[in-house]
Amino acid sequence: MNDQEPKIDLKSICKNIIGIGKNYKDPLKEHVPTDEDPFIFAKPTTSLITEGSSIQIPKGWGTIIHEVELGVVIGKRAKFVSEDIAMDHVLGYVLALDMGKSLEFDKYPILLIKGFDTSCPISDFIPKSKIENVDKLNLKLSVNGNTRHDGNTRDLIHKIPKLISYLSNYFTLDYGDLILTGTPAGISTVKHGDVIEASLENLANIKFPVVEIQ
Amino acid sequence: MASQVIKVQTVCRNIIAVARNYTEHAKELGNPVPKENPLVFGKPVSSIITEGEIQIPHGWKELHHEVELGVVIGKPGKFIKPENAMDHVMGYVLVLDMTARSIQQELKKQGYPWFLAKGFDTSCPISDFIPKSAVNDVHNLNLKLAVNGIIKQNGNTKDMIFKVPDLLSYISNYFKLEYGDLILTGTPSGVSGVKHGDIIEASLDDLAKIKFPVVENEK
């Protein structure tokens, strides 16, 4: 353990959060590879919260949905980077919850349903050196003690180097930027009073209560 | 009065934009006019440029220009009432909300978000910062844009469907507004395509003038 590694406070340094949707294979089904481009959206940095804060459902929404994801933190500016050197641009990781109003992307603007304040709870920063194999990490989430997500990053459709390379062709990725790499199956709703717990292997553990703004 | 040299590109951590906020523009694209609430979307801060070229990603061939009034937040706030909204404004910029229109249509058809079509690098050219005190009436500003010397857009902020205080109030209900945040308030009619070699010039009344050449990336 390197005691001299600087403490990274993502909320202060992050200027860009890009989310990737529909990025997990169903491990029970035969996956048909396609050359479809990644499904990309963004969350404002005001959506970031850390433990100690609650997830706040906007007044009147009733329920929101949860997704649990591996977040990749960029360490070195990336523009037009090729897949083979993409991982050189990674500073580390976080465990993230990608909260949303619903999956009704055609009914509401995606910025609203995916980007409302507190919709991006994150764990402490995990330095890159702590993760041997990023393609074999268990992601788990439970609501009030009941498991909802139990997946593994081996089921990512577009892997991290591909995501970094693809995104860097269109968007300059900078130090502190966060890429949410998608969620395994298990999306369900939460409401006022529920408690979400999630883990990334034994690397990060987070717990967030859910409240609805009155 | 202290004069501040605000570098929006440096202080901005969020860009929130509003679509279809001018009736004639919604009509020209065959889009329904929003009735209840503004239609919001985001652009990443990496899209901001203050000089240099607007770069069309390789292969996209054409972009649409959209000239807009940008509002810069000074005082942070959440759940801001419309009557207090202007207290949170520290100034303005003239903005081009560059859009890859055909990419946007494709994404819409697939049920994908617009983010790629609206957020690519150089898709948010901005003018120098305009202090709030320089603007008498934010709802009576001329927005003009010309391509290769030919005027394409010529509108006025009085035609905004949702006015600035209502926009800021609505946005602040869901997204806390922070110092340096940039809100794009919509574009009047007259959007058209620009391609490699074109030159865009735009003005906001006599408050700001910008000029950006357009190139398509070779790679």
Interface residues (C-beta under 8 A of the other chain):
Chain A: K15 N16 I18 F39 I40 F41 A42 P44 T45 T46 S47 P58 K79 F80 F105 D106 P109 I110 L111 L112 G115 F116 D117 N169 Y170 F171 T172 L173 D174
Chain B: R13 N14 I16 L39 V40 F41 G42 P44 V45 S46 S47 P57 K78 G111 Y112 P113 W114 F115 L116 G119 F120 D121 N173 Y174 F175 K176 E178 K219
